[in-house]
Amino acid sequence: MPDPTPQANEVLVAVQAFGLNFADVMAMRGLYQDCPPLPTVIGYETVGIVEQVGSGITHVAAGDRVVAFTRFGAYATKVVARAEGVVKIPETMPNGVAAALATQYCTAYYAACVAINLQKGEHVLIHAAAGGVGTALMQLALRAGCTVYGTVGSEEKINLITQHGAHHAINYNKRNFVDAIKELAPNGKVDVIFDAVGGSSVRKGMGLLASGGRMVCYGAASMSQKSKNIFKTIKSAAEFGIYHPAQFMMRSVSLIGVNMLRIADDQPQILQHCLQQVTQLAAEGILQPIVGGVYPIEKLPDAINQLENRQTVGKVVVEWGG
Ligand SMILES: NC(=O)c1ccc[n+]([C@@H]2O[C@H](COP(=O)([O-])OP(=O)(O)OC[C@H]3O[C@@H](n4cnc5c(N)ncnc54)[C@H](OP(=O)(O)O)[C@@H]3O)[C@@H](O)[C@H]2O)c1
């Protein structure tokens, strides 16, 4: 493909590395509505050197090392990103750490600090807590002084989240998370749930919210293996539960949806704010992205398989090398 040319308010980046996200799996399976029709170049974030900037851009310049949030297209050697999705990073920041900041840390920061405002002392349940967004949420919740309950699918991941400070680690393959929360949390309820599993996990979680509780839905990993059969899709959608606004009012609970693509498109200044915050916090060592795998480009299929098969933790990044 020809090299892209940046338009006004766009930045051209020569890519050193790009990050993988679970949404890439959904896109490859044809289950991601926002993804352009396949074949296409996917990928949400890139780490590299600015080659050219469009008119009117002052916060980055040619030669700067940056991380950029891309609206697809990051699995490439040259990428154009909207200026608000680009931020300068230290020369010494490892590719994996930098790549984690764009999508996973921005999503976590937006969810925890913008969409809801985590309060000190709150009890917070994080599903897929060992994953890219999950570990970011865990760090933000611990920093806010919350009690963290993490669910994961293996004993290795139990060890990882415990080492990183989770107060309660639940292996959902061994123990139903609803029973665990009922036993472990005050009055069997939590204040906040971050759910990217979707389906019945959301329905069950809604029953665990205390008064003032917030459920943040930001993914549907449980639907990644589902077929595109319309009846099966309706059945899967119904697993989320059916709600009436009066229930939310009576119980004083909220259900909040997060989609960073929509924020990037329609609220780019908020994306830039989140990106700057997480980059600053990472540069100061306050946030410490966990890099679960660094692969050379030849091993991209292996990296994707590991992500799809739940074998990864933290951030997975692929380097172009050469
Ligand atoms: N809304 C947004 O803007 C936004 C932005 C970024 C990411 N996301 C979503 O956030 C979630 C996490 O993304 P990520 O990139 O950080 O991925 P990740 O958490 O590193 O990987 C996905 C993890 O989800 C867990 N999982 C639970 N049910 C699963 C299933 N049926 N199939 C596969 N995995 C399952 C697995 O962990 P266990 O083995 O511990 O179960 C797996 O490792 C994804 O659902 C993604 O689509 C949303």
PDBQT file of the ligand as one rigid body, heavy atoms in Angstrom, charges set to zero:
ROOT
HETATM    1  N1  LIG A 401     -14.924  -0.347  25.137  1.00  0.00    +0.000 N 
HETATM    2  C1  LIG A 401     -13.701   0.002  24.831  1.00  0.00    +0.000 C 
HETATM    3  O1  LIG A 401     -13.435   1.131  24.431  1.00  0.00    +0.000 OA
HETATM    4  C2  LIG A 401     -12.619  -1.016  24.981  1.00  0.00    +0.000 A 
HETATM    5  C3  LIG A 401     -11.280  -0.638  24.828  1.00  0.00    +0.000 A 
HETATM    6  C4  LIG A 401     -10.300  -1.612  25.037  1.00  0.00    +0.000 A 
HETATM    7  C5  LIG A 401     -10.677  -2.904  25.366  1.00  0.00    +0.000 A 
HETATM    8  N2  LIG A 401     -11.992  -3.223  25.464  1.00  0.00    +0.000 N 
HETATM    9  C6  LIG A 401     -12.417  -4.577  25.837  1.00  0.00    +0.000 C 
HETATM   10  O2  LIG A 401     -11.806  -4.866  27.061  1.00  0.00    +0.000 OA
HETATM   11  C7  LIG A 401     -11.566  -6.249  27.178  1.00  0.00    +0.000 C 
HETATM   12  C8  LIG A 401     -10.123  -6.455  27.562  1.00  0.00    +0.000 C 
HETATM   13  O3  LIG A 401      -9.323  -6.073  26.470  1.00  0.00    +0.000 OA
HETATM   14  P1  LIG A 401      -7.773  -6.365  26.458  1.00  0.00    +0.000 P 
HETATM   15  O4  LIG A 401      -7.276  -5.958  25.131  1.00  0.00    +0.000 OA
HETATM   16  O5  LIG A 401      -7.177  -5.766  27.682  1.00  0.00    +0.000 OA
HETATM   17  O6  LIG A 401      -7.733  -7.951  26.531  1.00  0.00    +0.000 OA
HETATM   18  P2  LIG A 401      -7.250  -8.914  27.716  1.00  0.00    +0.000 P 
HETATM   19  O7  LIG A 401      -8.057  -8.607  28.928  1.00  0.00    +0.000 OA
HETATM   20  O8  LIG A 401      -5.780  -8.842  27.827  1.00  0.00    +0.000 OA
HETATM   21  O9  LIG A 401      -7.646 -10.326  27.116  1.00  0.00    +0.000 OA
HETATM   22  C9  LIG A 401      -8.938 -10.803  27.203  1.00  0.00    +0.000 C 
HETATM   23  C10 LIG A 401      -9.147 -11.587  28.522  1.00  0.00    +0.000 C 
HETATM   24  O10 LIG A 401     -10.546 -11.697  28.723  1.00  0.00    +0.000 OA
HETATM   25  C11 LIG A 401     -10.802 -12.840  29.521  1.00  0.00    +0.000 C 
HETATM   26  N3  LIG A 401     -11.970 -13.543  28.977  1.00  0.00    +0.000 N 
HETATM   27  C12 LIG A 401     -13.135 -13.716  29.630  1.00  0.00    +0.000 A 
HETATM   28  N4  LIG A 401     -13.998 -14.384  28.877  1.00  0.00    +0.000 NA
HETATM   29  C13 LIG A 401     -13.376 -14.652  27.709  1.00  0.00    +0.000 A 
HETATM   30  C14 LIG A 401     -13.745 -15.339  26.531  1.00  0.00    +0.000 A 
HETATM   31  N5  LIG A 401     -14.955 -15.907  26.385  1.00  0.00    +0.000 N 
HETATM   32  N6  LIG A 401     -12.854 -15.435  25.532  1.00  0.00    +0.000 NA
HETATM   33  C15 LIG A 401     -11.627 -14.881  25.644  1.00  0.00    +0.000 A 
HETATM   34  N7  LIG A 401     -11.218 -14.212  26.741  1.00  0.00    +0.000 NA
HETATM   35  C16 LIG A 401     -12.084 -14.097  27.766  1.00  0.00    +0.000 A 
HETATM   36  C17 LIG A 401      -9.514 -13.693  29.492  1.00  0.00    +0.000 C 
HETATM   37  O11 LIG A 401      -8.931 -13.582  30.784  1.00  0.00    +0.000 OA
HETATM   38  P3  LIG A 401      -9.199 -14.749  31.860  1.00  0.00    +0.000 P 
HETATM   39  O12 LIG A 401      -8.411 -15.934  31.387  1.00  0.00    +0.000 OA
HETATM   40  O13 LIG A 401      -8.710 -14.197  33.135  1.00  0.00    +0.000 OA
HETATM   41  O14 LIG A 401     -10.665 -14.990  31.842  1.00  0.00    +0.000 OA
HETATM   42  C18 LIG A 401      -8.623 -13.013  28.478  1.00  0.00    +0.000 C 
HETATM   43  O15 LIG A 401      -7.265 -13.113  28.775  1.00  0.00    +0.000 OA
HETATM   44  C19 LIG A 401     -11.967  -6.876  25.838  1.00  0.00    +0.000 C 
HETATM   45  O16 LIG A 401     -13.264  -7.409  25.972  1.00  0.00    +0.000 OA
HETATM   46  C20 LIG A 401     -11.968  -5.690  24.905  1.00  0.00    +0.000 C 
HETATM   47  O17 LIG A 401     -12.822  -5.876  23.813  1.00  0.00    +0.000 OA
HETATM   48  C21 LIG A 401     -12.953  -2.296  25.293  1.00  0.00    +0.000 A 
ENDROOT
TORSDOF 0
